Amino acid sequence: MAKKILIIGGVAGGATAAARLRRLDETADITVLERGPYVSFANCGLPYFLSGDIKKRSQLLLQTPEGFWSRYRVDVKTQTEAVEIRPTEKVVKARGPEGDVEYSYDALILTQGSNPIVPPLPGVNQEQVFKLWTIPDMDRIQKFLTEKAPATAVIAGGGFIGLEMAEAFHHRGIKTTVVELAPQIMATMDKEFAAAVQKQLEADGVAVKTGVGLASIGPKTVQLSDGSELAADLVLLSVGVRSELTLAKAAGLALGAAGGLQVDEFLRTSDPNIWAAGDMIETVNLISGKKARIPLAGPANRQGRLAATNIASTYLPGVAARRYRGAFGSSVVKIFDTTAASTGLTEKAAREAGLSVGTSTVHKGHHAGYYPGAEILSLKLVWEKPSGRLLGAQAFGKQGVEKRIDALAVALLGKLTVQDLAEADFAYAPPYSSANDPINMAAFSAQNALEGVCALTAPDQLLARPLTKDEILLDVRTLGEHAKGHAAGALHIPLDELRDNLAQVPAKKVHVYCKDGFQGYLAVRILKQNGIDADNIAGGWTSMVRCGWEETK
């Protein structure tokens, strides 16, 4: 007899699961229940429609119920909400246009995703306050923008959606402020990269306030937690999401410690007939090995495909079950004409995981400097001591950012070390890279540190404590670079004059910095071979300023 497969949730993982099941089993009876009015829409594209980059709303609608039936013979019930799961009977009760209907199943997939957090603030229910998660959310914002023509906007939250919408509002001529309760925007990145993103936003006209949250919302203003007030004709709440677990909890399914639905390596829940995928589940961070929620579209789609495969493997000969190993949380975001991206663990997260951490940072041209159009690419590798195992990476710049992070995500999957990356054979031609790619250069720096050639110190770690009487900072930049801004109390000897002025360097631990790290490396080699204990501050003055070092002129 044909198997009855029921899927609750028709976006991302749910739509992918339905299509995969049909490709594997032409006879299965597949039904999708979607509480919203749309199925399989491009939720990651919503900010780009509001910005005007995507011109046609219809481009966001990837599939329709009619299209699903025509192509896959999948019965999609939109505006139909599952309200009860009875696992012992293998029945789901749903409420929709036809009233209450019960659906029996042989296998059930939950792909209900997550919901935006709406903080219980005074004034949060006013018409000018929005969230952005679905097509109807987008339509409400578009209608408000068209009819009300707001002049000012406040965005609560400095994550992906918040920053994408800051750019969207700015493009529409709205004076926009991003308010983030945490000490930095972009929690998925270390603070020097978050600072680079913030500087870019501010350079393009978006104001950013960190370490402060919303206290209340008025008709035309918001009150902040520090007592200040901002003009706000429109307020967008983008403070995070939480897994949609109401149905799963009521059905008695086991939940995980990280706040998601518990699944095994085959994406099966605590009930043997129920699988789950997407934002609602708890999976494994592939670097730390710890349980985590990773609410991203890429993992959700792959999980939906695997859940479908694993259901089919229970009854179809020749279909093998596949394990879901976990994810790195690779992500990328556009910030006006720049890009920020990351994969794996940040330095902060790696330290919090109890790992012995090293970092290396370079600020290099994204392609050969002699070829026109080279843009500075900031790249940071996070690695484990003493093995050199890659733990994560972050990048920021105008060109070539996602290319490097994608390569490093594959390196993480292959469990490569910085020693491996130093030897990696990347494609090279002047318009695309340098003979030694920025990844190679960052890996060379890490390799030198591991082998004792040139020790590295992280700028934020050095900033976090006062220097002792046995330590000094040595600035080896040019006179012009030094004059533009330097660390208070630093000894200044330009690199090209260092050999002739070694007597000026006290017999102390010397922390060397230059503009971007490379000249500092050369200086350390000179000092060490003259009996002076020295290390290089990773990323040089560029990273130091982004970490919060005060500039003295």
C-alpha positions in Angstrom: 0.0 0.0 0.0 1.1 3.6 -0.6 2.7 5.2 2.3 1.1 8.3 3.8 3.6 11.0 4.5 2.5 14.2 6.3 4.6 17.3 6.5 3.8 20.2 8.8 5.4 23.4 7.5 5.7 24.2 3.8 8.7 26.5 3.6 12.4 25.6 3.1 12.8 22.2 4.8 9.2 21.2 4.3 9.0 21.9 0.6 12.4 20.3 0.0 11.3 17.2 1.9 8.1 16.9 -0.1 9.9 17.2 -3.5 12.6 14.7 -2.4 10.1 12.1 -1.2 8.2 12.3 -4.5 11.5 11.8 -6.5 12.2 8.7 -4.4 8.6 7.3 -4.3 6.1 7.9 -7.0 3.3 6.1 -5.1 3.5 7.8 -1.7 0.5 9.9 -0.6 2.3 13.2 0.4 0.4 16.1 2.1 1.9 19.4 3.3 0.1 21.5 5.9 1.1 25.2 5.9 -0.5 27.6 8.2 0.4 30.7 6.1 -1.0 31.6 2.7 2.2 30.8 0.8 4.3 27.7 0.3 8.0 27.5 -0.7 8.7 31.3 -0.7 12.1 32.9 -0.6 12.1 34.3 2.9 15.8 35.3 2.6 14.8 37.6 -0.3 12.2 39.7 1.6 14.6 42.6 2.5 15.7 42.8 -1.1 12.2 43.3 -2.3 11.7 46.1 0.2 14.9 47.7 -0.8 13.9 47.6 -4.5 16.7 45.3 -5.6 14.1 42.6 -6.4 11.5 44.3 -8.6 8.7 41.8 -8.7 7.0 40.3 -5.7 6.2 37.2 -7.7 9.9 36.4 -7.9 9.8 35.5 -4.2 7.1 32.9 -4.7 9.1 29.8 -5.6 6.1 27.4 -5.9 2.4 27.4 -5.5 0.0 24.7 -4.2 -1.2 24.2 -7.8 2.4 24.0 -9.0 3.3 21.4 -6.4 0.4 19.3 -7.4 1.2 19.6 -11.1 4.9 18.9 -10.8 5.0 16.5 -7.8 1.5 15.4 -7.1 1.9 16.7 -3.6 -1.3 18.0 -1.9 -0.5 21.4 -0.2 -3.0 22.8 2.2 -2.2 26.5 2.8 -3.8 28.5 5.6 -4.2 25.2 7.4 -2.7 25.0 10.9 -1.8 21.8 12.6 -3.3 22.1 16.1 -2.7 18.6 17.6 -0.5 15.6 17.1 -1.7 12.3 18.5 1.4 10.1 18.1 -0.1 6.9 19.4 -2.8 7.1 16.8 -0.5 8.6 14.2 -3.1 11.3 13.5 -2.7 15.1 13.1 -5.7 17.4 13.7 -5.6 20.6 11.5 -7.7 23.7 11.3 -8.2 25.5 7.9 -10.7 26.8 5.4 -12.5 23.4 5.5 -12.8 23.5 9.3 -11.2 20.9 11.5 -9.8 17.9 9.6 -7.8 14.9 10.8 -4.9 13.5 8.7 -3.5 10.0 9.4 0.1 9.3 8.6 2.7 6.5 8.4 5.5 9.1 8.8 5.4 12.7 9.9 8.0 15.5 9.3 7.9 18.6 11.4 9.4 21.6 9.7 7.7 24.4 11.5 10.7 26.7 11.7 11.0 29.5 14.2 9.2 32.7 15.1 10.6 36.2 15.6 10.8 37.2 19.2 8.5 40.2 20.0 9.6 41.7 23.3 6.7 42.8 25.6 7.4 46.5 25.3 4.9 49.3 25.9 3.6 50.3 22.5 4.7 47.2 20.7 1.3 46.6 19.1 1.0 49.9 17.2 0.6 50.0 13.5 4.1 51.3 12.8 5.8 48.4 14.6 6.8 45.5 12.4 8.6 42.2 12.2 9.8 40.6 9.0 9.5 36.8 8.6 6.8 36.0 6.0 5.4 37.4 2.8 2.4 39.0 4.7 4.9 40.7 7.1 6.7 42.1 4.0 3.4 43.2 2.4 2.5 45.1 5.6 5.8 47.0 5.6 5.6 47.7 1.9 2.1 49.1 2.3 3.2 51.3 5.2 6.2 52.6 3.3 4.0 53.4 0.3 1.1 55.0 2.1 2.8 56.7 5.1 6.2 57.6 3.6 8.1 57.4 7.0 11.1 59.7 7.3 12.7 57.9 10.2 13.1 54.2 11.2 14.6 52.4 14.2 15.6 48.8 13.9 15.9 46.8 17.1 18.6 44.2 16.5 21.9 44.1 14.7 21.8 40.7 13.1 21.3 39.6 9.5 17.8 40.8 9.0 18.3 44.0 11.0 21.3 45.0 8.9 19.8 44.0 5.6 16.7 46.1 6.4 18.9 49.1 7.5 20.3 49.1 4.0 16.8 48.7 2.5 15.3 51.6 4.5 18.4 53.8 3.7 17.9 53.1 0.0 14.4 54.3 0.3 15.5 57.6 1.8 14.6 56.8 5.4 16.9 58.0 8.2 17.7 54.8 10.0 19.2 53.8 13.3 20.1 50.3 14.4 19.8 49.7 18.1 21.6 46.6 19.6 21.4 45.6 23.2 24.6 43.6 23.0 28.0 45.4 23.1 28.3 44.8 19.3 26.3 44.2 16.2 26.8 40.9 14.3 27.1 38.4 17.2 28.3 35.8 14.8 31.6 37.6 14.4 34.4 38.8 16.7 34.4 42.4 17.8 37.0 43.7 15.3 34.9 42.4 12.4 31.7 43.6 13.9 33.4 47.0 14.3 34.3 47.0 10.6 30.7 46.3 9.7 29.5 49.1 12.0 32.0 51.6 10.6 30.7 50.7 7.1 27.1 51.2 8.1 27.9 54.6 9.6 29.9 55.6 6.6 26.9 55.0 4.4 24.6 57.0 6.6 23.0 54.4 9.0 23.4 55.3 12.7 24.3 52.4 15.1 23.8 52.3 18.9 25.2 49.4 20.8 24.8 48.4 24.5 21.3 49.9 24.6 17.9 48.5 24.0 14.3 49.7 23.4 12.4 50.5 26.6 9.1 51.7 25.0 7.6 52.7 21.7 5.6 55.9 21.2 3.6 57.0 18.1 6.6 58.8 16.6 9.5 58.0 18.9 11.2 55.2 20.8 12.6 55.4 24.3 15.9 53.6 24.9 17.0 51.9 28.0 19.6 54.6 28.7 16.8 57.2 28.8 17.5 58.7 25.4 14.9 59.1 22.7 15.0 58.6 18.9 12.6 59.7 16.2 10.9 56.7 14.8 8.1 56.8 12.2 8.6 53.1 11.7 10.0 50.4 14.1 11.3 47.0 13.0 11.8 44.3 15.6 14.6 42.0 14.7 15.9 40.8 18.1 16.1 37.1 17.3 14.0 34.0 16.8 12.9 31.0 18.9 12.0 27.5 17.7 8.3 26.8 17.1 7.8 24.1 19.6 4.2 24.4 20.8 2.9 21.4 18.8 5.9 19.3 19.5 5.8 20.0 23.3 2.1 19.1 23.4 2.8 15.9 21.6 5.3 14.9 24.3 8.3 15.0 22.0 11.7 15.4 23.7 13.3 18.8 23.7 17.1 19.5 23.8 19.2 21.6 26.2 19.9 24.2 23.5 16.2 25.1 23.2 15.3 23.1 20.1 13.5 19.9 19.3 15.7 16.9 20.0 16.5 14.7 17.0 19.0 11.9 16.5 21.7 11.7 13.8 19.0 10.6 11.3 16.8 13.6 12.2 14.3 11.3 13.9 12.6 12.7 17.0 11.9 10.8 20.2 8.9 9.3 18.5 10.0 6.7 15.9 7.4 7.8 13.3 8.2 11.5 13.5 11.2 13.3 11.9 12.0 17.0 12.0 14.2 19.5 10.2 15.0 23.2 10.0 15.0 26.1 12.6 13.0 24.2 15.1 15.5 21.4 15.7 18.6 21.2 17.8 21.7 19.9 15.9 25.4 19.7 16.5 28.0 22.4 16.0 30.6 20.5 14.0 33.6 22.2 15.5 32.7 22.3 19.3 30.7 19.1 19.1 28.1 20.7 21.3 24.3 20.8 20.7 23.2 24.0 19.1 20.4 25.8 17.2 21.6 27.0 13.8 18.6 28.7 12.2 19.8 29.2 8.7 18.2 28.4 5.3 21.0 26.3 4.0 21.0 23.7 6.8 17.2 23.7 6.8 17.0 22.7 3.2 19.6 20.0 3.5 18.0 18.6 6.6 14.6 18.5 4.9 16.2 16.4 2.1 17.8 14.1 4.5 14.7 13.6 6.6 12.8 12.6 3.4 15.6 10.2 2.4 15.6 8.6 5.8 11.9 8.1 5.8 12.1 6.4 2.4 14.9 4.2 3.6 12.6 2.6 6.2 10.5 1.0 3.4 12.1 1.4 0.0 14.8 -1.2 -1.0 18.0 0.5 -2.3 17.5 3.8 -0.4 20.1 4.1 2.3 19.7 6.1 5.5 22.0 9.0 5.8 23.4 10.7 8.9 23.2 14.4 9.5 26.5 15.4 10.9 25.7 19.0 11.9 26.7 22.4 10.6 29.3 25.1 11.0 26.9 28.0 10.8 28.5 29.5 7.7 26.9 32.9 6.8 27.3 36.0 4.7 25.6 39.4 4.7 25.8 42.3 2.2 26.5 45.7 3.8 26.0 48.3 1.1 29.0 47.7 -1.2 30.9 45.5 1.3 30.4 41.9 2.4 30.9 40.2 5.8 31.0 36.4 6.1 32.0 33.8 8.6 32.2 30.0 9.2 32.9 27.9 12.2 33.8 29.2 15.6 34.7 32.8 16.4 37.7 33.4 18.6 35.4 34.3 21.4 33.2 31.1 21.0 36.3 28.9 20.7 37.7 30.3 24.0 34.3 29.8 25.6 34.4 26.2 24.4 37.6 25.7 26.4 39.9 25.3 23.4 43.4 26.5 23.3 43.1 29.2 20.6 45.4 30.9 18.2 44.4 33.5 15.6 46.0 35.0 12.5 44.7 38.0 10.6 45.7 39.6 7.3 44.5 42.7 5.5 45.5 42.1 1.9 44.3 42.9 -1.6 41.6 40.5 -2.8 43.6 40.2 -6.0 47.1 41.2 -7.2 47.9 44.7 -6.2 49.3 45.7 -9.5 46.1 44.7 -11.3 43.5 47.6 -11.3 40.7 47.5 -8.7 42.4 45.6 -5.8 40.3 46.0 -2.6 41.5 45.3 0.9 40.2 42.0 2.2 40.3 41.4 6.0 40.6 37.7 6.8 40.9 36.0 10.2 41.7 32.4 10.9 40.9 30.8 14.3 42.9 27.7 15.0 43.7 25.3 17.7 47.0 25.0 19.5 49.2 23.1 19.1 47.5 21.0 16.4 46.8 23.9 14.0 43.3 22.5 13.3 41.2 25.1 11.7 38.3 26.2 14.0 36.7 29.1 12.1 37.2 32.1 9.9 35.8 35.6 9.3 36.2 38.0 6.4 35.2 41.5 5.5 35.7 43.6 2.4 34.4 44.7 -1.0 35.4 41.8 -3.2 36.3 38.1 -2.8 34.9 37.7 0.8 32.4 34.9 0.3 34.9 33.1 -2.0 37.4 32.7 0.8 34.8 31.8 3.5 33.3 29.1 1.2 36.8 27.7 0.7 37.4 27.7 4.4 34.0 26.1 5.1 35.1 23.2 2.9 38.4 23.1 4.8 36.5 22.8 8.1 34.5 19.9 6.6 37.8 18.2 5.7 39.2 18.9 9.1 42.2 20.7 7.6 44.9 22.4 9.6 46.6 25.8 8.9 49.6 23.8 7.8 47.3 22.3 5.1 46.0 25.7 4.1 49.6 27.1 3.8 50.0 24.5 1.0 46.6 24.8 -0.5 46.7 25.3 -4.3 44.2 28.0 -5.1 43.5 29.2 -8.6 45.6 32.3 -9.5 45.5 35.0 -12.1 46.0 38.7 -11.3 42.3 39.7 -11.8 41.3 37.0 -9.2 43.9 36.6 -6.5 47.6 36.8 -5.8 50.2 34.0 -6.2 49.8 33.5 -2.5 46.1 33.9 -1.7 45.0 35.8 1.5 44.1 32.3 2.9 47.7 31.2 2.2 49.0 34.3 3.8 46.9 34.0 7.0 47.9 30.3 7.2 51.6 31.2 6.8 51.2 33.6 9.8 49.6 30.8 11.8 52.2 28.3 10.8 55.0 30.7 11.8 53.4 31.1 15.2 53.0 27.3 15.8 56.6 26.7 14.8 58.0 29.4 17.0 59.2 31.6 14.1 57.0 34.5 15.0 54.6 34.4 18.0 51.3 36.1 17.6 49.2 37.9 20.2 45.5 38.7 19.7 44.8 42.4 19.9 41.6 42.1 22.0 43.4 39.8 24.5 46.2 42.4 24.9 43.7 45.2 25.2 41.8 43.4 27.9 44.6 43.8 30.5 47.1 46.6 31.4 50.7 46.1 30.2 53.1 45.1 33.0 56.3 47.0 33.7 58.1 44.3 31.8 56.2 44.9 28.5 56.2 47.5 25.8 54.5 48.2 22.6 56.7 48.9 19.5 55.2 50.7 16.5 57.2 50.0 13.4 55.1 51.9 10.9 56.3 54.9 8.9 56.4 58.4 10.3 53.3 59.3 8.3 51.3 56.3 9.5 52.3 56.9 13.1 51.3 60.5 12.9 47.7 59.6 11.8 47.2 57.7 15.1 49.0 55.4 17.4 48.8 53.6 20.7 49.5 55.7 23.8 53.0 55.0 25.2 54.2 53.0 22.3 57.8 53.2 21.3 58.1 54.2 17.6 60.9 53.0 15.4 60.1 52.6 11.7 60.9 49.1 10.4 63.5 50.3 8.0 65.4 52.0 10.8 65.0 49.2 13.4 68.4 47.5 12.8 70.2 50.7 13.4 68.3 51.5 16.6 68.1 48.2 18.5 69.8 49.9 21.4 66.6 52.0 21.9 64.6 48.8 22.5 64.5 48.0 26.2 65.2 44.5 27.5 61.5 43.8 27.9 58.8 41.7 26.3 58.1 43.6 23.0 54.6 43.5 21.4 55.2 44.7 17.8 52.5 46.3 15.6 52.5 47.7 12.1 49.7 48.7 9.7 48.4 45.2 8.9 50.7 42.6 10.5 53.3 41.8 7.8 55.9 44.5 8.6 55.4 43.5 12.3 56.5 40.0 11.3 59.6 41.3 9.7 60.4 43.3 12.8 59.9 40.4 15.1 62.4 38.3 13.1 65.0 41.1 13.4 64.4 41.4 17.2 64.4 37.7 17.9 67.7 37.2 16.1 69.2 40.0 18.2 68.1 38.3 21.4 65.0 40.4 22.1 61.8 38.6 23.2 59.1 39.8 20.8 55.7 38.9 19.3 53.5 40.3 16.6 50.1 41.7 17.2 47.8 39.9 14.8 46.4 42.1 12.1 48.4 45.1 13.2 47.0 48.6 13.9 44.0 48.0 11.6 42.8 45.2 13.9 43.8 47.0 17.1 41.6 50.0 16.2 38.7 47.7 15.4 39.1 46.0 18.7 38.9 49.3 20.6 42.4 50.6 21.0 42.3 54.4 21.4 44.2 56.4 18.8 46.6 59.1 20.1 47.8 61.8 17.8 
